[in-house]
Amino acid sequence: MEALNPINTNWTRIPAAFLFVLAAFAIPNKVSAQALPDSIVTKINTLFDKWNKPNSPGCAVGIVRNDSLIFSKGYGLANLEYGIANSGETIYHMASVSKQFTAFAIVLLARQGKLQLDDDIHKYLPWFPDLKEKITIRDLLNHTSGIRDQWQLLAIQGTRLDDIITQEHIIKILSRQQALNFKPGEEYSYSNSNFTLLAEIVRSVSGQSLRQFTDSAIFKPLGMMHTHFHDDYTEIVNNRADSYNRKDSSHYTKSILSYSNAGATSLFTNVKDMSKWISNFYDHTVGDQKDIDVLTTKARLKNGKELSYAAGIVSDTYKGWRQFSHGGGDAGFRTFIAAYPDLKMGVIVFGNVADFNPTGKAQQIAALFISDTTKNTAVKKEQKEESSAALSNNDSVFLQKYLGNYVGDAGVNLSLEIKDNKCYYRSGGELLLMKKDSANTYSMFYAPEVRFRMDIHSKDTTILVTIPDQQFLLKKYINVPSNDKALQAYTGRYYSPELDCSYGIIEKDHRLYLTSNKYNDTPLTFAGPDHLLNDCWWMDHLMIKRNKLNQITGFEVNSGRVMHVAFIKMEKQ
């Protein structure tokens, strides 16, 4: 599971239409192609030259048309130690691509009348804590429940993602939750916990594990004979890919995954089997169009705002065509699938090295065939000219009061800068170009759906960052504690009753460090006096809590998918 700064995320979606020139062509060695000419196959192969080497991990790729897998090929190795090549039949860990199958299991149970999507989850999960809010099954499906993310909670507690993590471990930590990120239905926040809970609802309603239910209700009827939810990490699976991290340009290390949990992740499948699932979106074998509609209908918040997320799948359009898609990443596995129901087509890309970008590669494949129905090519051409982002004198004067550093309660942080007469924001060390939309609103030059609105409210200078489905309010900060006496006020031991774990903050060489028994000491950086940032993805933002005397009483972990996890400052003995 990768932790991403939301405002650095590439929100561009994979294209959704292909126009094929049909020609019979036989491709040797790990390739299946029924309808692609030599020129197209050559272009696809060129996209994967970097990974198609005898000492490199790589990927498996598929293109679906109607009910046929018209292109299937592996590049690079599934296993470096034994030199086993990738192919369309190599078994891959799907990571979050798994979620749509968990969701479809719920849809099928609802169709059978065994549950309703607006039921309170406590009806099926009485062990889940009463947090004084109704949380529905639909909230879980749409990531609008407010329930914190399981991977971050486990990591805060001291569990590494390459440790053995069972379903029971996750249930235990979720059963101890004392607060939500937000009230259900009022916001969107992607949380893997939602789909682990859905798997447990499947068990409660059907009397079967998610693996058993999906095997009988989805995979066997579709003929997906090499697909299962892998809920036992010790189980041997033939023809399975390993996952890797890049060490340098020609060397790799193993990326360990020991999951014995299912729902949010852990589907095992291959390109050949996944092509049958793609076809089911428009040529139904399991369920019918009503079930697909339930799966792919966009969520709505209580305020009426429509999201792009549906039930375990993203439902949007690209160049005028409907698209149902999802990506995934665990350990070194990187996966992406997309179905284009109006064209009866789909794209499948699975990778087994962490720096592989399956979404980007799927886009490049699609670009070979795409037909754009939106007539907006002129706008896109204009966006490519970075000179159009140059600031006028009035713009530069206006921006002066907004230049500087910003942080939000969720830990999102950036700095606003002017360089070479253009406006940029810096986040995570990367400098990204912005363009003016209106007097006080700018957007990312190459991702205009990410917008920044600048305002001054009383004493606060703010930037409201809007990305697809979410918003973050950031405040400008200046004052940063620097002398040793000021730093000492932060030092001490901090304990979380909820997670039953503790961290220390110590001073070393005139700097604060976060320390624990499980992880290496990590330097802390101030973003104002009440925000401490660090490089631990699971708790990279600590929000200091104070009493009426301005004394530090603890901190909250407010970090992406986890909010309001309280740590109390312990009295020194």
Stockholm file with secondary structure:
# STOCKHOLM 1.0

chainA/1-573         MEALNPINTNWTRIPAAFLFVLAAFAIPNKVSAQALPDSIVTKINTLFDKWNKPNSPGCAVGIVRNDSLIFSKGYGLANLEYGIANSGETIYHMASVSKQFTAFAIVLLARQGKLQLDDDIHKYLPWFPDLKEKITIRDLLNHTSGIRDQWQLLAIQGTRLDDIITQEHIIKILSRQQALNFKPGEEYSYSNSNFTLLAEIVRSVSGQSLRQFTDSAIFKPLGMMHTHFHDDYTEIVNNRADSYNRKDSSHYTKSILSYSNAGATSLFTNVKDMSKWISNFYDHTVGDQKDIDVLTTKARLKNGKELSYAAGIVSDTYKGWRQFSHGGGDAGFRTFIAAYPDLKMGVIVFGNVADFNPTGKAQQIAALFISDTTKNTAVKKEQKEESSAALSNNDSVFLQKYLGNYVGDAGVNLSLEIKDNKCYYRSGGELLLMKKDSANTYSMFYAPEVRFRMDIHSKDTTILVTIPDQQFLLKKYINVPSNDKALQAYTGRYYSPELDCSYGIIEKDHRLYLTSNKYNDTPLTFAGPDHLLNDCWWMDHLMIKRNKLNQITGFEVNSGRVMHVAFIKMEKQ
#=GR chainA/1-573 SS CCCCCGGGSCCCCCCCCCCCCCCCCCCCSSEEESSCCHHHHHHHHHHTTTTCSTTCBCEEEEEEETTEEEEEEEESEEETTTTEECCTTCBEECGGGGHHHHHHHHHHHHHTTSCCTTSBGGGTCTTSCCCSSCCBHHHHHHTCSCCCCHHHHHHHHTCCTTSEEEHHHHHHHHTTCCCCSSCTTTCCCCCTHHHHHHHHHHHHHHSSCHHHHHIIIIIHHHTCTTCEECCCTTCCCTTBCCCEEECSSSCEEECCCEEECCSSSCEEECHHHHHHHHHHTTSCSSSCHHHHHHHHSCCBCTTSCBCSBCSSSEEEEETTEEEEEEEEEETTEEEEEEEETTTTEEEEEEESBTTCCHHHHHHHHHHTTCCCCSCCHHHHHHHTCGGGGCCCHHHHHHHGGGCEEEEETTSCEEEEEEETTEEEEEETTEEEEEEEEETTEEEESSCTTSEEEEEEETTEEEEEEEETTEEEEEEEECCCCCSHHHHHTTCEEEEETTTTEEEEEEEETTEEEEECSSSCCEECEESSTTEEECSCTTSCEEEEEECTTSCEEEEEEEETTEEEEEEEECCCC
#=GC SS_cons         CCCCCGGGSCCCCCCCCCCCCCCCCCCCSSEEESSCCHHHHHHHHHHTTTTCSTTCBCEEEEEEETTEEEEEEEESEEETTTTEECCTTCBEECGGGGHHHHHHHHHHHHHTTSCCTTSBGGGTCTTSCCCSSCCBHHHHHHTCSCCCCHHHHHHHHTCCTTSEEEHHHHHHHHTTCCCCSSCTTTCCCCCTHHHHHHHHHHHHHHSSCHHHHHIIIIIHHHTCTTCEECCCTTCCCTTBCCCEEECSSSCEEECCCEEECCSSSCEEECHHHHHHHHHHTTSCSSSCHHHHHHHHSCCBCTTSCBCSBCSSSEEEEETTEEEEEEEEEETTEEEEEEEETTTTEEEEEEESBTTCCHHHHHHHHHHTTCCCCSCCHHHHHHHTCGGGGCCCHHHHHHHGGGCEEEEETTSCEEEEEEETTEEEEEETTEEEEEEEEETTEEEESSCTTSEEEEEEETTEEEEEEEETTEEEEEEEECCCCCSHHHHHTTCEEEEETTTTEEEEEEEETTEEEEECSSSCCEECEESSTTEEECSCTTSCEEEEEECTTSCEEEEEEEETTEEEEEEEECCCC
//
